[in-house]
Amino acid sequence: MATFLDVTGLQYFSSIFVFLFAWLVVFATLTWTRVLGDNKFIQALVGLLLAIFVIISPIATSIVADVAPFLVVIFLLIVLVNIAMQMLG
């Protein structure tokens, strides 16, 4: 019987999630720091290449797959604390 908490089927998509996570983190970092200028195509291309390198390496893929949930939880806690701080003044 399938339940909402049964997420074992997501393991087949873990490489896709790792690829997207690596691409978005690199692209967001390059956009935020503007190391490569304001050209979004170059930033997206560098992010794509680094995400492909992460997918090719099984060690990097396993590290990102293990660390990503903790980073998401920390990010959500930071956002919630920030919202609470703004509400309380």
Residue, then its C-alpha position, 0 to 999 in steps of 0.5 A: m500500500a502506497t502512502f504519502l511518506d513512501v519516498t523509496g521511488l525517488q531514489y531512481f531520480s536522485s541523479i536528476f535531483v543532484f544534477l539540478f541542485a548542482w546546476l542551480v547552486v552554481f548558477a545562483t552563485l555566479t549570478w549573485t557574485r557576478v564573477l563572469g559578468d552579467n551574461k546569463f548564458i555564460q553563467a548557465l553554461v558554466g553551471l551546466l558544465l560543472a553539474i555534468f562533472v558532478i554527475i560523471s563523478p560517483i563520489a561527488t554525486s553521493i556527497v551532494a545527494d547526502v548533503a543536499p537535504f541538510l542544506v535545504v533544511i538549514f535554508l528553510l530554517i533561515v527563511l523562517v527565522n528571517i520571516a519571524m524577525q521581520m514580523l516581530g520588528 
